[in-house]
Amino acid sequence: MTILKYRRNCKIQGKNLSGFTLVEVLVCFILIAVGCLALTRLQSTSMGGGSLADNLTAASFLAETQLERMRCLNFDELNSRPGTLEETITREGLECAKGSAGCNFTRTTTITPRKPTSRSTMVTVRMNWVDALGPRSLVYEASVSNISF
């Protein structure tokens, strides 16, 4: 406190020397620059998280839609087509890889009957895609049963 009071009241040849020194101004600018860089990094991370959430939501929707289609089939019809079905779905407006206009999802549906005597079938839907952070995958599984009353 004493130094600041002394500095403010100091006069040399009639000039008032109150104010900030060059070092104080430079330190202030460095602190502001570091704060701005941190905010910029936070903003880019936030936008990347939003893109990941969009892609994950789209993949979940596509997988759940396929599972519901399989559940709506007649049980005997579902068991008549065991195996794997793979298809590519393009969603426009989602950015997966840098510079891409759309996102390509690969949906793999696998139908596996449990046992010949069992009245249940396992349906697995796997979604694969590549975004800015690398390859992503999502798996949904459901057991479809035929229960008679």
N, C-alpha and C positions, 0 to 999 in steps of 0.2 A: 504494500500500500504506500509506503513511504517513497519508493522509487517512482511510482506513477504520479504522486503529488509533486515530487521534485521535477519530473519531466514536464509536467503541464505548466509549471510556473517558471521554467527555465527560459531565460532570454539571452541571446548573444547578439550584440551590436544592434539592439532594438528589434530583432526578429523573434517572433513567438515560435517555439519549437514544439508546441503541443500537437498531438496526432499519433499516427502509427509509423513505426519504422518499416523499412523495406522487408526485413526478415519476417516481421509479424504478418505483413500482407502476403508474402510467399507461403508461409505456413498455413494461413487461412485458405489460400487457393488450393494447396495440396489436399487439405482436409475436405474441401468441397468436391474436388475431383475424385477422391477415393469414394466419397459418398455417392456421387453420380454413377461411378462404375459399378458399385454394388447394386444400385437400383436398376441399372441396365441389365445386369446378370440375373437379377430376380425377375425382371419382366420377361426375358427370353426363356427362363426356366418355366415360368407360369404359362407361357404360350405353348411350349412343348408338352406340358402336362395336359393342357386343353385338347391338343391334337390327339394325344394318346387316349384320352377319355372318349373323344368322338369315335375313334376307330374301335375301341373296346365295346362301346355301346352298339355300333353297327354290327360287329361280329357276334355279339350276344343275341341281337335281334334275329340275325340270319340263322344262327344255330337253333334258337328256340322255335322259330318258324318251321324249320325242317323237322324238329322233334314233334311238333304238333301235327304236322302232315302225316308222320308215321303213326302217331297215336290214333288218328282218324281212320286209318285203313282197317279193313276187316282183318281179324287176327290171322285167318287162314291165308289171306292175300299177302299179308306182311311176311309170313313164314315161307311163302312160295318164292320170294325174291331175296334169299340170303346172299350176302356178298358185300362188295364195296362199290359205292358210286362216288366219283370225284368230279367236281365241277368248279369252274372259275367264275366268280361274280365280280363285276366292276361297279364300284360305287363312285359316281361323279361328285365332285365337290369336297371330297375328303383328301387331305394331303398325307400320303404315307411316306414316300421317299422325297428327298429334297428336289424341288422342281417338277414333281409329278402333278398332273391335273386331277387324277383320280386314284383310287386305291383298289388293288386287285386282291380279293379274298379267295382262297382255295377252300372249298367245303368238301370234306370227305365224310360220307355217311356209311357206316358199317352196320349190317343187320346180322346178328348171331343168334340162332335158336339155341336155347340152353340144352335140352335133352329131347329126344324124340317123344318121350312120355310126358315131359313137362309142358305146361300151358303158358310158358313165359318166354319172351324173346328180349335180348339185350340190344338196344339201339344206341350207337355211339356217333356223335357228330363232332368232328374236329375242324376248327377254323384256323387257317394259317394265313399270315400276311406279313409284309415287311414295311416297317415305318422308319423314321429318321434315326431311331436308336438301334435298329437291327430287326431280326426276325421275331415274330410274336406268334403265340399259339393259345388256343382256348379249346377246352374239351367239355362237352356235355354228354352225360350218359343217362339213359332211362330204361327201366325194365317195363315192357309192355306185356300185360297178362290177359288171358281170356278166362274170365270167371263166369260160370253159369250158375243160375239160381234155380 
